[in-house]
C-alpha cells in the first residue's frame, strides 16, 4: 500500500465556532471571524503541501447565515473580499485553484467581482483545487438539480429512466469533483448542517470540540491520521473488497 492510499484525496471542512470563540474571550463576534482567517490559511497551505490531498472544500457561508445580524453579514462579506485580495499571491505560489460553489444571486456586485477575480486568476493552478461554499445549501443544490432534470424531461431531452445517481451528480455545483473522503467539523457540534448531503453519503466524519480559530495545522494532521486508521467498506463486507 502506498503512502497516499491512506490520505483522503478530498477533505471538506465545516469551520464552526468563530463566534463562540470570541464570546468566550469577551470579544465581538466579528473578531472571531477575523481570527479564523489564520486557521484557514494554515489548513489551505498544509493541504496544498500534503501529498495525496487534491481537493479541499470549505463551508464559508450558508444560505441560512443571511439570517444573522446585518452587521455580522456585512463584515463577513467584507472579510471575504479582503482575504481574496490578500491571499491571491500566495494561492498562486502554492498553485491553489479556487472554485466558488453556491448561489451568487443576492450577493453584492462587489463580492461577485472578487469571486470572479480569484476564480479567473487561479484557473490554471494545478496543485490543489479549493472549493469555497458561499451562499450554499445542500437542499437548495439538490432542488436546483431536480428542477434542471425535470425541465429536460419535460422538453423530451431526458427519459425518467435516465435520471440516475450519476445524472443527478452531473447537475450539482460540484460536478466533476470526487465526493469528499473526509468531512471535518470544528466547534463541538456533530451534524452536517445542510452541507454536501449528497456528496457526503459515504464520507468519513471527524468532529472536534476545538473552535475554528484554534484549529491548527497539527489538528488537521490529526484528522488525517484518524482517517488513515479507518476501514472503509462502502456497504460491502470484507470478502467483497
N, C-alpha and C positions, 0 to 999 in steps of 0.2 A: 504493500500500500504506500503510495507516495505521500509526501508531506501535505500536499494540498487536498488530499481526499477527505481530510477531517476538518477542513476550513470551509465555512459557508461561503459560497460564491456570491450570495445576495443576502445582505443584512438590512433589516428595516428597524427603525427606532421611533418609539413614541417618547418624545422628550418632555417629560412631565415633572412638575414640582418647582418651576421657577417662582411662582407667586408665593407658595408656602415657604420656600427657602428664604425669600425676602421678609415675609411676615415674621418668621422665627427670629430674625435679626433686627426687627424693628425698622425695617426699610420699606420703601414704597414698592409695589408690585413691579413697576417698570424697571427698577434696579435689579430685580431677579432675572428679568428677561435679558437685560444687558450682560449680567454675569454669565448667563447661559451661553453667550456667544463664544466665550473662551472654551467651554466644553465642546461646543460644536466644532470649533477649529481643531481641537485635539483629536476628535474622532474622525473627522474628514481626512486629515493628513495621515493619521495612523492607518486608516483603511486603505488609503492610496498607496502606502508603502508596504502593505501586507500582501505578500504573495498568496494569491488564491481568492481574495475578495475583489470581485469585479463590479458589483453593484451595491450602492448604498442608498436607501430610501428613508427620508426623514419627514415625519409628520410635523409640519411647521405651523399650519393654521387651518383649523377645520371650519366647515360651514357654520357649526354651532358657536364658534368663537366670535361671530359677529354680534352675539347677544351679550358680550361683555361690555363694561362701561366704555363709552365713546373715547375717552381719553386714553384708555389702555389700548384699544384697537388702533387708534391713530399713531400711538407710539410704536406699536408692533410693526405697522406698515413703514414708518419712518426708519426703524431699526433694520428692517429687511432691505430697504433701498440703500442705506448707508453701508450695510455689510456687503452687498453686491459690489459696490464701488471699491470698498477697502480690500476685499479678498480676491478681486479679479486677477491681479498679477500672480498671486500665489497659486491660485487654481490653475492658471496656465503653466506655471513652472512645474507643478505636480501632475499636469496632464489630466485634470478632472473635468469631464464633460458634465454640464449641468442641464437637466431637463425639468421643467416645471409641470407638475401634474395637478389638475383640478380645473374648476370653472373660473375663467377670467372675467365673466360677467359680474359686474358690481365692483370690481377693483377700479381704483382711480387710474386715469391715464398715466400718471407719473409712475405708479407701481408697474403697470403693464409695460411701459417703456424700459424700465430697469430689468424686468424679466426677459423681454426681447433682447436686450443688450447682452446679458450674461449667456443666454442660450446661443446667440449668434457668435459671440467671441470664443466660446468653448466648444463649438460644434465639432471641431476636428480633433479634440483631445481623445486619447485612447487608453489611458491607464486605469481610470475608474469612471463609471457612469453614476452620477448622483441625481436621484430624483427628489425634488422638493415638492411635497404635497401641500399646496396652498389653496385655500378655499376648497378643500377636498372633503368629500363624504362618500364612504363606500356604498351606502344605499343609493345616493344620487347617481353615482357612477354606474351601478347596476341598472337603475331605472333608465338612464340615458342609453345604455346598451340595449335594453329591451325595446325601447321606443325605436331605435335605429333598425333593429332586426324586424320589428313589426311593420315599419314603413317599407322595408324591402319586400316582405311577404305580401303586403297589400298591393305593391306595384308589380307583383308577379316575378320579382327577381330572385326570390328565395322560397323554397317549399318549407312547410313546417318541419318535415323530417330532416331538413338540412340545418336546423337550429341545434347544434351540438355544443358541448362544452368548449370545443375549440373555436366555434363560431362566436360564442359569447366572449371568450377571451380576446378575440380579434377586435371587438368593439369597445374594449376597456381603454382607459387612458394609458395603461401600461403595456399596450400591445407590443409584442416583440421582446419584452423583458422577461426573463425567467422568474418564477414565483420566489418569494423570499424563503431561504432555508431557515433563517433565524429572525425572530422578532423580539426586540428588547424593549421593555418598558421600565422607565425610571419612576421614582416618586412614591412607590409603595402600592399603587393600585394594581389590581390583577384582572384586567379586562382589555379588550381591543378598542373600545370606544369608537366604533364605526370606521376602523382603519383596515384597509386591504382585506375585507371579509371574504372575497372570492379567492384572491391570490394567497391568502394565509391559511387555506384549508389544511395543509399538511406542514405548516411551518412549526419549527420548534419554538417554544415560548420561554423567555427568560425574564423574570421580574426581579427588581431590586428596590429596596426602600430608599436608596440614595437619591436625593433630589438632583435634577439635571445639572445645576451649576456645580455640583460637587463630583459629577461623573467624570472620571479621568481616563487617560489612555490605558492605565492599568486595569480599570474597571472593564473597559472594552475588551482587553485581552482575557479577563476572567470569564466574560460571556462567551468568547470564542472557545476557551478551554472547556467550559461546561458543555457547549455544543459538541465538541470533539469526543466527549465521553458518552454521548447518547447513541442509541442504536435505532436507526430509522427504518421501519418496515413498510410504511405506506399501505397498511391494511393487510399485508401478507403475513404468512408465518415463516419461521426460519428456513424451512426446507424449500420454500418457493423462491428465495432470494438468489 
